[in-house]
Amino acid sequence: KNSTVEEIQIIGTEITESLDEHEKELSKLTVQVEGILNQARSSLVNLDKMDGIVDALKSSGEKLNTKFLEESLSSVQKRQEVLSELIQKHEKNLDEKIEAIKSDIFVQSTNVGKLAHIQLKDRERDQQQVAERKNLVKKNFEALNQ
């Protein structure tokens, strides 16, 4: 009985440690994704500002060298695309890790249920053996007394 309880306690401890590690990983990934999202927001704000500037220059009719602005705008758009792809990759990575954690939790939960069932069967078997021993001792005692 004690070994089964100890095994269950060890498994419970391992499950807790595993879940703590998963939680820490998720926390780190969340912080990284938030940083990327903040960078993307900043880029989008800058892109909006650039759009306004480009529109103002075009409408003014002045012959300015807009090549630099167009290159800057193109550069900002490329960075935004790269950031968008990076965000998608991180989201996919987070989703995969979350699914893996869910799977681990399910397996661990199933194992705990099986262990509890084994412990119950062990108790029942122990109780049956005790009852059988009592009956055997009683029969032997009665046989000796006759």
C-alpha positions as CSV (number, residue, x, y, z in Angstrom):
1,K,0.0,0.0,0.0
2,N,2.7,2.4,1.0
3,S,4.7,1.8,-2.2
4,T,1.6,2.5,-4.4
5,V,0.9,5.7,-2.5
6,E,4.6,6.7,-2.8
7,E,4.5,6.0,-6.5
8,I,1.4,8.1,-6.9
9,Q,3.0,10.9,-4.9
10,I,6.2,10.7,-7.1
11,I,4.1,10.8,-10.2
12,G,2.1,13.7,-8.8
13,T,5.4,15.6,-8.1
14,E,6.6,14.8,-11.6
15,I,3.4,16.1,-13.1
16,T,3.6,19.3,-11.1
17,E,7.2,19.9,-12.1
18,S,6.3,19.2,-15.8
19,L,3.4,21.6,-15.7
20,D,5.5,24.2,-14.0
21,E,8.1,23.9,-16.8
22,H,5.4,24.2,-19.4
23,E,4.0,27.2,-17.7
24,K,7.4,28.9,-17.6
25,E,8.0,28.2,-21.3
26,L,4.5,29.6,-22.2
27,S,5.2,32.7,-20.2
28,K,8.5,33.3,-22.0
29,L,6.9,32.7,-25.4
30,T,4.1,35.1,-24.5
31,V,6.5,37.8,-23.5
32,Q,8.4,37.3,-26.8
33,V,5.2,37.4,-28.8
34,E,4.1,40.6,-27.0
35,G,7.4,42.2,-27.8
36,I,7.0,41.3,-31.5
37,L,3.4,42.6,-31.5
38,N,4.5,45.9,-29.9
39,Q,7.2,46.2,-32.6
40,A,4.6,45.5,-35.3
41,R,2.2,48.1,-33.8
42,S,5.0,50.6,-33.8
43,S,5.8,49.8,-37.4
44,L,2.2,50.2,-38.4
45,V,2.0,53.6,-36.7
46,N,5.1,54.7,-38.5
47,L,3.7,53.3,-41.8
48,D,0.5,55.3,-41.2
49,K,2.5,58.4,-40.7
50,M,4.5,57.7,-43.8
51,D,1.3,57.3,-45.8
52,G,0.1,60.7,-44.7
53,I,3.4,62.3,-45.6
54,V,3.4,60.7,-49.0
55,D,-0.1,61.7,-49.7
56,A,0.6,65.3,-48.7
57,L,3.6,65.5,-50.9
58,K,1.8,64.1,-53.9
59,S,-1.1,66.5,-53.5
60,S,1.1,69.6,-53.1
61,G,2.2,69.2,-56.7
62,E,5.8,70.2,-55.7
63,K,8.6,68.5,-57.5
64,L,10.3,66.9,-54.6
65,N,12.6,63.9,-54.7
66,T,10.1,61.4,-53.4
67,K,12.4,58.5,-54.3
68,F,13.9,58.5,-50.7
69,L,10.4,58.5,-49.2
70,E,9.2,55.7,-51.5
71,E,12.3,53.6,-50.6
72,S,11.7,54.3,-46.9
73,L,8.1,53.3,-47.2
74,S,9.0,50.2,-49.1
75,S,11.6,49.4,-46.4
76,V,9.0,49.8,-43.7
77,Q,6.5,47.7,-45.6
78,K,9.0,44.9,-46.0
79,R,9.8,45.1,-42.3
80,Q,6.1,44.9,-41.5
81,E,5.8,41.8,-43.7
82,V,8.8,40.2,-41.9
83,L,7.3,41.0,-38.5
84,S,3.9,39.6,-39.6
85,E,5.5,36.4,-40.7
86,L,7.5,36.2,-37.5
87,I,4.3,36.7,-35.4
88,Q,2.6,34.0,-37.3
89,K,5.5,31.6,-36.7
90,H,5.4,32.4,-33.0
91,E,1.7,32.0,-32.8
92,K,2.0,28.6,-34.5
93,N,4.8,27.7,-32.1
94,L,2.6,28.7,-29.1
95,D,-0.3,26.7,-30.4
96,E,1.8,23.6,-30.9
97,K,3.3,23.9,-27.4
98,I,-0.2,24.4,-25.9
99,E,-1.5,21.3,-27.7
100,A,1.6,19.4,-26.4
101,I,0.9,20.5,-22.9
102,K,-2.8,19.6,-23.2
103,S,-1.8,16.1,-24.5
104,D,0.7,15.7,-21.6
105,I,-1.9,16.7,-19.1
106,F,-4.4,14.2,-20.6
107,V,-1.8,11.4,-20.5
108,Q,-0.8,12.3,-17.0
109,S,-4.4,12.5,-15.9
110,T,-5.1,9.1,-17.4
111,N,-2.0,7.6,-15.7
112,V,-3.1,9.0,-12.3
113,G,-6.6,7.4,-12.9
114,K,-5.0,4.1,-13.7
115,L,-2.8,4.3,-10.6
116,A,-5.7,5.0,-8.4
117,H,-7.5,2.0,-10.0
118,I,-4.5,-0.2,-9.3
119,Q,-4.3,1.1,-5.8
120,L,-8.0,0.2,-5.2
121,K,-7.4,-3.3,-6.7
122,D,-4.4,-3.8,-4.4
123,R,-6.4,-2.8,-1.4
124,E,-9.2,-5.2,-2.3
125,R,-6.7,-8.0,-2.9
126,D,-5.0,-7.3,0.4
127,Q,-8.4,-7.3,2.2
128,Q,-9.3,-10.6,0.5
129,Q,-5.9,-12.1,1.5
130,V,-6.4,-11.0,5.1
131,A,-9.8,-12.5,5.2
132,E,-8.5,-15.8,3.7
133,R,-5.7,-15.9,6.3
134,K,-8.2,-15.3,9.1
135,N,-10.4,-18.2,7.8
136,L,-7.4,-20.5,7.4
137,V,-6.2,-19.7,11.0
138,K,-9.7,-20.2,12.3
139,K,-10.0,-23.6,10.5
140,N,-6.6,-24.6,11.7
141,F,-7.4,-23.6,15.3
142,E,-10.7,-25.5,15.1
143,A,-9.0,-28.5,13.7
144,L,-6.5,-28.5,16.5
145,N,-9.2,-28.1,19.1
146,Q,-11.1,-31.1,17.9
